[in-house]
């Protein structure tokens, strides 16, 4: 049996974007309250569960977390 592998043809297209936005007025007040992002814990949980599901996380392994986030 013979199998032929072909390389995908690389197409080089570069798109330049022009992004503009209006400047805020000088008297615009931004809030000073703390805004918390709750997404990283959800993403970390999803990653841990997916790794645990496929068997990459075992009881015999030491797994460190970044508690500085």
PyMOL Python script that loads the backbone (N, CA, C, O; Angstrom):
from pymol import cmd

cmd.read_pdbstr("""\
ATOM      1  N   UNK A   1       0.838  -1.169   0.000  1.00  0.00           N
ATOM      2  CA  UNK A   1       0.000   0.000   0.000  1.00  0.00           C
ATOM      3  C   UNK A   1       0.886   1.236   0.000  1.00  0.00           C
ATOM      4  O   UNK A   1       1.855   1.302   0.757  1.00  0.00           O
ATOM      5  N   UNK A   2       0.576   2.191  -0.818  1.00  0.00           N
ATOM      6  CA  UNK A   2       1.343   3.426  -0.932  1.00  0.00           C
ATOM      7  C   UNK A   2       0.481   4.591  -0.499  1.00  0.00           C
ATOM      8  O   UNK A   2      -0.690   4.693  -0.865  1.00  0.00           O
ATOM      9  N   UNK A   3       1.078   5.464   0.285  1.00  0.00           N
ATOM     10  CA  UNK A   3       0.351   6.636   0.752  1.00  0.00           C
ATOM     11  C   UNK A   3       1.155   7.870   0.392  1.00  0.00           C
ATOM     12  O   UNK A   3       2.356   7.934   0.655  1.00  0.00           O
ATOM     13  N   UNK A   4       0.504   8.838  -0.201  1.00  0.00           N
ATOM     14  CA  UNK A   4       1.161  10.079  -0.578  1.00  0.00           C
ATOM     15  C   UNK A   4       0.678  11.188   0.337  1.00  0.00           C
ATOM     16  O   UNK A   4      -0.522  11.418   0.487  1.00  0.00           O
ATOM     17  N   UNK A   5       1.626  11.860   0.938  1.00  0.00           N
ATOM     18  CA  UNK A   5       1.293  12.992   1.801  1.00  0.00           C
ATOM     19  C   UNK A   5       1.604  14.271   1.050  1.00  0.00           C
ATOM     20  O   UNK A   5       2.666  14.400   0.441  1.00  0.00           O
ATOM     21  N   UNK A   6       0.708  15.182   1.092  1.00  0.00           N
ATOM     22  CA  UNK A   6       0.946  16.459   0.432  1.00  0.00           C
ATOM     23  C   UNK A   6       0.953  17.565   1.471  1.00  0.00           C
ATOM     24  O   UNK A   6       0.221  17.532   2.460  1.00  0.00           O
ATOM     25  N   UNK A   7       1.793  18.529   1.216  1.00  0.00           N
ATOM     26  CA  UNK A   7       1.908  19.673   2.111  1.00  0.00           C
ATOM     27  C   UNK A   7       0.812  20.677   1.777  1.00  0.00           C
ATOM     28  O   UNK A   7       0.572  20.951   0.602  1.00  0.00           O
ATOM     29  N   UNK A   8       0.150  21.223   2.774  1.00  0.00           N
ATOM     30  CA  UNK A   8      -0.868  22.227   2.472  1.00  0.00           C
ATOM     31  C   UNK A   8      -0.218  23.468   1.856  1.00  0.00           C
ATOM     32  O   UNK A   8       0.877  23.878   2.241  1.00  0.00           O
ATOM     33  N   UNK A   9      -0.913  24.037   0.912  1.00  0.00           N
ATOM     34  CA  UNK A   9      -0.405  25.231   0.241  1.00  0.00           C
ATOM     35  C   UNK A   9      -0.558  26.412   1.184  1.00  0.00           C
ATOM     36  O   UNK A   9      -1.656  26.699   1.661  1.00  0.00           O
ATOM     37  N   UNK A  10       0.547  27.093   1.449  1.00  0.00           N
ATOM     38  CA  UNK A  10       0.521  28.246   2.346  1.00  0.00           C
ATOM     39  C   UNK A  10       0.147  29.483   1.552  1.00  0.00           C
ATOM     40  O   UNK A  10       0.805  29.842   0.575  1.00  0.00           O
ATOM     41  N   UNK A  11      -0.899  30.112   1.983  1.00  0.00           N
ATOM     42  CA  UNK A  11      -1.290  31.364   1.350  1.00  0.00           C
ATOM     43  C   UNK A  11      -0.975  32.487   2.310  1.00  0.00           C
ATOM     44  O   UNK A  11      -1.319  32.435   3.491  1.00  0.00           O
ATOM     45  N   UNK A  12      -0.336  33.475   1.801  1.00  0.00           N
ATOM     46  CA  UNK A  12       0.064  34.599   2.640  1.00  0.00           C
ATOM     47  C   UNK A  12      -0.807  35.798   2.315  1.00  0.00           C
ATOM     48  O   UNK A  12      -0.602  36.491   1.319  1.00  0.00           O
ATOM     49  N   UNK A  13      -1.776  36.021   3.175  1.00  0.00           N
ATOM     50  CA  UNK A  13      -2.623  37.202   3.016  1.00  0.00           C
ATOM     51  C   UNK A  13      -2.513  38.019   4.279  1.00  0.00           C
ATOM     52  O   UNK A  13      -2.720  37.528   5.389  1.00  0.00           O
ATOM     53  N   UNK A  14      -2.189  39.249   4.084  1.00  0.00           N
ATOM     54  CA  UNK A  14      -2.070  40.148   5.227  1.00  0.00           C
ATOM     55  C   UNK A  14      -3.149  41.202   5.120  1.00  0.00           C
ATOM     56  O   UNK A  14      -3.266  41.898   4.111  1.00  0.00           O
ATOM     57  N   UNK A  15      -3.929  41.308   6.169  1.00  0.00           N
ATOM     58  CA  UNK A  15      -4.978  42.305   6.223  1.00  0.00           C
ATOM     59  C   UNK A  15      -4.586  43.366   7.229  1.00  0.00           C
ATOM     60  O   UNK A  15      -4.261  43.062   8.377  1.00  0.00           O
ATOM     61  N   UNK A  16      -4.618  44.593   6.798  1.00  0.00           N
ATOM     62  CA  UNK A  16      -4.310  45.693   7.710  1.00  0.00           C
ATOM     63  C   UNK A  16      -5.629  46.285   8.191  1.00  0.00           C
ATOM     64  O   UNK A  16      -6.527  46.586   7.405  1.00  0.00           O
ATOM     65  N   UNK A  17      -5.712  46.438   9.489  1.00  0.00           N
ATOM     66  CA  UNK A  17      -6.905  46.989  10.095  1.00  0.00           C
ATOM     67  C   UNK A  17      -6.621  48.406  10.566  1.00  0.00           C
ATOM     68  O   UNK A  17      -5.538  48.709  11.065  1.00  0.00           O
ATOM     69  N   UNK A  18      -7.589  49.240  10.401  1.00  0.00           N
ATOM     70  CA  UNK A  18      -7.484  50.604  10.894  1.00  0.00           C
ATOM     71  C   UNK A  18      -8.502  50.755  12.021  1.00  0.00           C
ATOM     72  O   UNK A  18      -9.702  50.878  11.775  1.00  0.00           O
ATOM     73  N   UNK A  19      -8.016  50.743  13.245  1.00  0.00           N
ATOM     74  CA  UNK A  19      -8.897  50.811  14.412  1.00  0.00           C
ATOM     75  C   UNK A  19      -8.832  52.214  14.980  1.00  0.00           C
ATOM     76  O   UNK A  19      -7.755  52.726  15.286  1.00  0.00           O
ATOM     77  N   UNK A  20      -9.981  52.822  15.117  1.00  0.00           N
ATOM     78  CA  UNK A  20     -10.055  54.167  15.673  1.00  0.00           C
ATOM     79  C   UNK A  20     -11.148  54.207  16.731  1.00  0.00           C
ATOM     80  O   UNK A  20     -12.084  53.407  16.700  1.00  0.00           O
ATOM     81  N   UNK A  21     -11.025  55.127  17.651  1.00  0.00           N
ATOM     82  CA  UNK A  21     -12.058  55.347  18.649  1.00  0.00           C
ATOM     83  C   UNK A  21     -12.055  56.816  19.022  1.00  0.00           C
ATOM     84  O   UNK A  21     -11.062  57.527  18.865  1.00  0.00           O
ATOM     85  N   UNK A  22     -13.187  57.236  19.513  1.00  0.00           N
ATOM     86  CA  UNK A  22     -13.323  58.633  19.900  1.00  0.00           C
ATOM     87  C   UNK A  22     -12.680  58.851  21.257  1.00  0.00           C
ATOM     88  O   UNK A  22     -12.785  58.011  22.150  1.00  0.00           O
ATOM     89  N   UNK A  23     -12.026  59.969  21.399  1.00  0.00           N
ATOM     90  CA  UNK A  23     -11.416  60.322  22.673  1.00  0.00           C
ATOM     91  C   UNK A  23     -12.513  60.689  23.666  1.00  0.00           C
ATOM     92  O   UNK A  23     -13.492  61.348  23.315  1.00  0.00           O
ATOM     93  N   UNK A  24     -12.334  60.254  24.907  1.00  0.00           N
ATOM     94  CA  UNK A  24     -13.302  60.583  25.950  1.00  0.00           C
ATOM     95  C   UNK A  24     -13.238  62.074  26.252  1.00  0.00           C
ATOM     96  O   UNK A  24     -12.178  62.686  26.127  1.00  0.00           O
ATOM     97  N   UNK A  25     -14.353  62.658  26.645  1.00  0.00           N
ATOM     98  CA  UNK A  25     -14.323  64.079  27.008  1.00  0.00           C
ATOM     99  C   UNK A  25     -13.405  64.309  28.209  1.00  0.00           C
ATOM    100  O   UNK A  25     -13.206  63.413  29.030  1.00  0.00           O
ATOM    101  N   UNK A  26     -12.863  65.490  28.298  1.00  0.00           N
ATOM    102  CA  UNK A  26     -11.949  65.830  29.396  1.00  0.00           C
ATOM    103  C   UNK A  26     -12.615  65.701  30.761  1.00  0.00           C
ATOM    104  O   UNK A  26     -11.946  65.373  31.741  1.00  0.00           O
ATOM    105  N   UNK A  27     -13.916  65.953  30.843  1.00  0.00           N
ATOM    106  CA  UNK A  27     -14.607  65.899  32.138  1.00  0.00           C
ATOM    107  C   UNK A  27     -15.203  64.518  32.426  1.00  0.00           C
ATOM    108  O   UNK A  27     -15.971  64.376  33.379  1.00  0.00           O
ATOM    109  N   UNK A  28     -14.874  63.512  31.638  1.00  0.00           N
ATOM    110  CA  UNK A  28     -15.403  62.168  31.854  1.00  0.00           C
ATOM    111  C   UNK A  28     -14.736  61.545  33.071  1.00  0.00           C
ATOM    112  O   UNK A  28     -13.508  61.499  33.153  1.00  0.00           O
ATOM    113  N   UNK A  29     -15.531  61.068  34.008  1.00  0.00           N
ATOM    114  CA  UNK A  29     -15.021  60.478  35.247  1.00  0.00           C
ATOM    115  C   UNK A  29     -15.067  58.962  35.152  1.00  0.00           C
ATOM    116  O   UNK A  29     -16.134  58.373  34.979  1.00  0.00           O
ATOM    117  N   UNK A  30     -13.906  58.335  35.267  1.00  0.00           N
ATOM    118  CA  UNK A  30     -13.846  56.883  35.330  1.00  0.00           C
ATOM    119  C   UNK A  30     -14.059  56.442  36.772  1.00  0.00           C
ATOM    120  O   UNK A  30     -13.550  57.086  37.689  1.00  0.00           O
ATOM    121  N   UNK A  31     -14.800  55.359  36.992  1.00  0.00           N
ATOM    122  CA  UNK A  31     -15.031  54.907  38.370  1.00  0.00           C
ATOM    123  C   UNK A  31     -13.735  54.406  39.008  1.00  0.00           C
ATOM    124  O   UNK A  31     -12.891  53.807  38.341  1.00  0.00           O
ATOM    125  N   UNK A  32     -13.595  54.661  40.305  1.00  0.00           N
ATOM    126  CA  UNK A  32     -12.410  54.237  41.042  1.00  0.00           C
ATOM    127  C   UNK A  32     -12.608  52.914  41.775  1.00  0.00           C
ATOM    128  O   UNK A  32     -11.684  52.421  42.421  1.00  0.00           O
ATOM    129  N   UNK A  33     -13.810  52.333  41.681  1.00  0.00           N
ATOM    130  CA  UNK A  33     -14.048  51.093  42.409  1.00  0.00           C
ATOM    131  C   UNK A  33     -13.286  49.932  41.759  1.00  0.00           C
ATOM    132  O   UNK A  33     -12.964  49.958  40.571  1.00  0.00           O
ATOM    133  N   UNK A  34     -13.015  48.932  42.567  1.00  0.00           N
ATOM    134  CA  UNK A  34     -12.248  47.776  42.122  1.00  0.00           C
ATOM    135  C   UNK A  34     -13.152  46.871  41.289  1.00  0.00           C
ATOM    136  O   UNK A  34     -14.272  46.552  41.687  1.00  0.00           O
ATOM    137  N   UNK A  35     -12.654  46.471  40.149  1.00  0.00           N
ATOM    138  CA  UNK A  35     -13.394  45.566  39.283  1.00  0.00           C
ATOM    139  C   UNK A  35     -12.677  44.226  39.303  1.00  0.00           C
ATOM    140  O   UNK A  35     -11.508  44.134  38.926  1.00  0.00           O
ATOM    141  N   UNK A  36     -13.368  43.205  39.736  1.00  0.00           N
ATOM    142  CA  UNK A  36     -12.755  41.887  39.817  1.00  0.00           C
ATOM    143  C   UNK A  36     -13.090  41.082  38.581  1.00  0.00           C
ATOM    144  O   UNK A  36     -14.208  41.136  38.068  1.00  0.00           O
ATOM    145  N   UNK A  37     -12.107  40.336  38.111  1.00  0.00           N
ATOM    146  CA  UNK A  37     -12.298  39.443  36.982  1.00  0.00           C
ATOM    147  C   UNK A  37     -12.485  38.038  37.540  1.00  0.00           C
ATOM    148  O   UNK A  37     -11.581  37.487  38.168  1.00  0.00           O
ATOM    149  N   UNK A  38     -13.653  37.463  37.310  1.00  0.00           N
ATOM    150  CA  UNK A  38     -13.938  36.135  37.860  1.00  0.00           C
ATOM    151  C   UNK A  38     -13.673  35.019  36.853  1.00  0.00           C
ATOM    152  O   UNK A  38     -13.891  33.849  37.166  1.00  0.00           O
ATOM    153  N   UNK A  39     -13.205  35.359  35.649  1.00  0.00           N
ATOM    154  CA  UNK A  39     -12.986  34.339  34.626  1.00  0.00           C
ATOM    155  C   UNK A  39     -11.805  33.419  34.899  1.00  0.00           C
ATOM    156  O   UNK A  39     -11.945  32.219  34.665  1.00  0.00           O
ATOM    157  N   UNK A  40     -10.641  33.888  35.380  1.00  0.00           N
ATOM    158  CA  UNK A  40      -9.521  32.956  35.559  1.00  0.00           C
ATOM    159  C   UNK A  40      -9.826  31.748  36.441  1.00  0.00           C
ATOM    160  O   UNK A  40      -9.410  30.646  36.083  1.00  0.00           O
ATOM    161  N   UNK A  41     -10.525  31.882  37.569  1.00  0.00           N
ATOM    162  CA  UNK A  41     -10.832  30.668  38.340  1.00  0.00           C
ATOM    163  C   UNK A  41     -11.702  29.677  37.559  1.00  0.00           C
ATOM    164  O   UNK A  41     -11.524  28.465  37.683  1.00  0.00           O
ATOM    165  N   UNK A  42     -12.631  30.183  36.765  1.00  0.00           N
ATOM    166  CA  UNK A  42     -13.466  29.288  35.965  1.00  0.00           C
ATOM    167  C   UNK A  42     -12.644  28.582  34.899  1.00  0.00           C
ATOM    168  O   UNK A  42     -12.842  27.394  34.646  1.00  0.00           O
ATOM    169  N   UNK A  43     -11.717  29.310  34.270  1.00  0.00           N
ATOM    170  CA  UNK A  43     -10.860  28.708  33.254  1.00  0.00           C
ATOM    171  C   UNK A  43      -9.923  27.680  33.884  1.00  0.00           C
ATOM    172  O   UNK A  43      -9.691  26.613  33.315  1.00  0.00           O
ATOM    173  N   UNK A  44      -9.388  28.003  35.056  1.00  0.00           N
ATOM    174  CA  UNK A  44      -8.491  27.075  35.741  1.00  0.00           C
ATOM    175  C   UNK A  44      -9.238  25.794  36.137  1.00  0.00           C
ATOM    176  O   UNK A  44      -8.690  24.697  36.024  1.00  0.00           O
ATOM    177  N   UNK A  45     -10.460  25.930  36.589  1.00  0.00           N
ATOM    178  CA  UNK A  45     -11.263  24.766  36.950  1.00  0.00           C
ATOM    179  C   UNK A  45     -11.541  23.899  35.734  1.00  0.00           C
ATOM    180  O   UNK A  45     -11.455  22.673  35.809  1.00  0.00           O
ATOM    181  N   UNK A  46     -11.872  24.527  34.621  1.00  0.00           N
ATOM    182  CA  UNK A  46     -12.134  23.766  33.396  1.00  0.00           C
ATOM    183  C   UNK A  46     -10.879  23.029  32.935  1.00  0.00           C
ATOM    184  O   UNK A  46     -10.961  21.876  32.510  1.00  0.00           O
ATOM    185  N   UNK A  47      -9.732  23.676  33.013  1.00  0.00           N
ATOM    186  CA  UNK A  47      -8.487  23.031  32.615  1.00  0.00           C
ATOM    187  C   UNK A  47      -8.158  21.863  33.546  1.00  0.00           C
ATOM    188  O   UNK A  47      -7.785  20.784  33.086  1.00  0.00           O
ATOM    189  N   UNK A  48      -8.298  22.081  34.852  1.00  0.00           N
ATOM    190  CA  UNK A  48      -8.006  21.013  35.810  1.00  0.00           C
ATOM    191  C   UNK A  48      -8.923  19.818  35.573  1.00  0.00           C
ATOM    192  O   UNK A  48      -8.467  18.675  35.567  1.00  0.00           O
ATOM    193  N   UNK A  49     -10.206  20.079  35.378  1.00  0.00           N
ATOM    194  CA  UNK A  49     -11.149  18.989  35.174  1.00  0.00           C
ATOM    195  C   UNK A  49     -10.858  18.231  33.885  1.00  0.00           C
ATOM    196  O   UNK A  49     -10.982  17.007  33.845  1.00  0.00           O
ATOM    197  N   UNK A  50     -10.473  18.946  32.834  1.00  0.00           N
ATOM    198  CA  UNK A  50     -10.173  18.257  31.581  1.00  0.00           C
ATOM    199  C   UNK A  50      -8.901  17.421  31.719  1.00  0.00           C
ATOM    200  O   UNK A  50      -8.835  16.315  31.182  1.00  0.00           O
ATOM    201  N   UNK A  51      -7.897  17.926  32.422  1.00  0.00           N
ATOM    202  CA  UNK A  51      -6.677  17.147  32.642  1.00  0.00           C
ATOM    203  C   UNK A  51      -6.940  15.939  33.539  1.00  0.00           C
ATOM    204  O   UNK A  51      -6.370  14.867  33.339  1.00  0.00           O
ATOM    205  N   UNK A  52      -7.804  16.126  34.520  1.00  0.00           N
ATOM    206  CA  UNK A  52      -8.154  15.015  35.408  1.00  0.00           C
ATOM    207  C   UNK A  52      -8.954  13.950  34.647  1.00  0.00           C
ATOM    208  O   UNK A  52      -8.773  12.753  34.872  1.00  0.00           O
ATOM    209  N   UNK A  53      -9.817  14.383  33.769  1.00  0.00           N
ATOM    210  CA  UNK A  53     -10.658  13.468  33.000  1.00  0.00           C
ATOM    211  C   UNK A  53      -9.832  12.552  32.103  1.00  0.00           C
ATOM    212  O   UNK A  53     -10.152  11.372  31.963  1.00  0.00           O
ATOM    213  N   UNK A  54      -8.772  13.084  31.493  1.00  0.00           N
ATOM    214  CA  UNK A  54      -7.950  12.264  30.593  1.00  0.00           C
ATOM    215  C   UNK A  54      -6.852  11.514  31.326  1.00  0.00           C
ATOM    216  O   UNK A  54      -6.082  10.787  30.699  1.00  0.00           O
ATOM    217  N   UNK A  55      -6.763  11.677  32.652  1.00  0.00           N
ATOM    218  CA  UNK A  55      -5.823  10.903  33.443  1.00  0.00           C
ATOM    219  C   UNK A  55      -4.459  11.528  33.622  1.00  0.00           C
ATOM    220  O   UNK A  55      -3.522  10.838  34.023  1.00  0.00           O
ATOM    221  N   UNK A  56      -4.312  12.830  33.335  1.00  0.00           N
ATOM    222  CA  UNK A  56      -3.024  13.490  33.523  1.00  0.00           C
ATOM    223  C   UNK A  56      -2.790  13.928  34.960  1.00  0.00           C
ATOM    224  O   UNK A  56      -1.650  14.189  35.343  1.00  0.00           O
ATOM    225  N   UNK A  57      -3.841  14.012  35.759  1.00  0.00           N
ATOM    226  CA  UNK A  57      -3.698  14.382  37.163  1.00  0.00           C
ATOM    227  C   UNK A  57      -3.947  13.129  38.002  1.00  0.00           C
ATOM    228  O   UNK A  57      -5.054  12.592  38.038  1.00  0.00           O
ATOM    229  N   UNK A  58      -2.907  12.690  38.661  1.00  0.00           N
ATOM    230  CA  UNK A  58      -2.988  11.498  39.496  1.00  0.00           C
ATOM    231  C   UNK A  58      -2.697  11.868  40.941  1.00  0.00           C
ATOM    232  O   UNK A  58      -2.093  12.905  41.211  1.00  0.00           O
ATOM    233  N   UNK A  59      -3.126  11.022  41.869  1.00  0.00           N
ATOM    234  CA  UNK A  59      -2.896  11.276  43.285  1.00  0.00           C
ATOM    235  C   UNK A  59      -1.403  11.251  43.624  1.00  0.00           C
ATOM    236  O   UNK A  59      -0.980  11.848  44.614  1.00  0.00           O
ATOM    237  N   UNK A  60      -0.619  10.568  42.814  1.00  0.00           N
ATOM    238  CA  UNK A  60       0.816  10.461  43.085  1.00  0.00           C
ATOM    239  C   UNK A  60       1.618  11.655  42.560  1.00  0.00           C
ATOM    240  O   UNK A  60       2.825  11.731  42.788  1.00  0.00           O
ATOM    241  N   UNK A  61       0.980  12.566  41.877  1.00  0.00           N
ATOM    242  CA  UNK A  61       1.681  13.722  41.309  1.00  0.00           C
ATOM    243  C   UNK A  61       1.486  14.959  42.173  1.00  0.00           C
ATOM    244  O   UNK A  61       0.430  15.173  42.768  1.00  0.00           O
ATOM    245  N   UNK A  62       2.529  15.756  42.220  1.00  0.00           N
ATOM    246  CA  UNK A  62       2.463  17.033  42.929  1.00  0.00           C
ATOM    247  C   UNK A  62       2.099  18.111  41.926  1.00  0.00           C
ATOM    248  O   UNK A  62       2.795  18.295  40.928  1.00  0.00           O
ATOM    249  N   UNK A  63       1.028  18.814  42.182  1.00  0.00           N
ATOM    250  CA  UNK A  63       0.581  19.871  41.270  1.00  0.00           C
ATOM    251  C   UNK A  63       0.584  21.182  42.052  1.00  0.00           C
ATOM    252  O   UNK A  63      -0.067  21.315  43.088  1.00  0.00           O
ATOM    253  N   UNK A  64       1.333  22.136  41.524  1.00  0.00           N
ATOM    254  CA  UNK A  64       1.411  23.449  42.179  1.00  0.00           C
ATOM    255  C   UNK A  64       0.492  24.415  41.456  1.00  0.00           C
ATOM    256  O   UNK A  64       0.303  24.326  40.243  1.00  0.00           O
ATOM    257  N   UNK A  65      -0.062  25.316  42.197  1.00  0.00           N
ATOM    258  CA  UNK A  65      -0.935  26.337  41.628  1.00  0.00           C
ATOM    259  C   UNK A  65      -0.290  27.700  41.811  1.00  0.00           C
ATOM    260  O   UNK A  65       0.535  27.894  42.704  1.00  0.00           O
ATOM    261  N   UNK A  66      -0.661  28.613  40.983  1.00  0.00           N
ATOM    262  CA  UNK A  66      -0.168  29.974  41.098  1.00  0.00           C
ATOM    263  C   UNK A  66      -1.121  30.743  42.005  1.00  0.00           C
ATOM    264  O   UNK A  66      -2.146  31.252  41.552  1.00  0.00           O
ATOM    265  N   UNK A  67      -0.782  30.823  43.266  1.00  0.00           N
ATOM    266  CA  UNK A  67      -1.650  31.526  44.221  1.00  0.00           C
ATOM    267  C   UNK A  67      -1.446  33.036  44.171  1.00  0.00           C
ATOM    268  O   UNK A  67      -2.137  33.771  44.878  1.00  0.00           O
ATOM    269  N   UNK A  68      -0.516  33.511  43.353  1.00  0.00           N
ATOM    270  CA  UNK A  68      -0.282  34.936  43.234  1.00  0.00           C
ATOM    271  C   UNK A  68      -1.187  35.635  42.251  1.00  0.00           C
ATOM    272  O   UNK A  68      -1.110  36.850  42.073  1.00  0.00           O
ATOM    273  N   UNK A  69      -2.064  34.848  41.601  1.00  0.00           N
ATOM    274  CA  UNK A  69      -2.938  35.471  40.601  1.00  0.00           C
ATOM    275  C   UNK A  69      -3.939  36.388  41.244  1.00  0.00           C
ATOM    276  O   UNK A  69      -4.754  36.996  40.550  1.00  0.00           O
TER     277      UNK A  69
END
""", "prot")
cmd.dss("prot")
cmd.show_as("cartoon", "prot")
cmd.util.cbc("prot")
cmd.orient("prot")
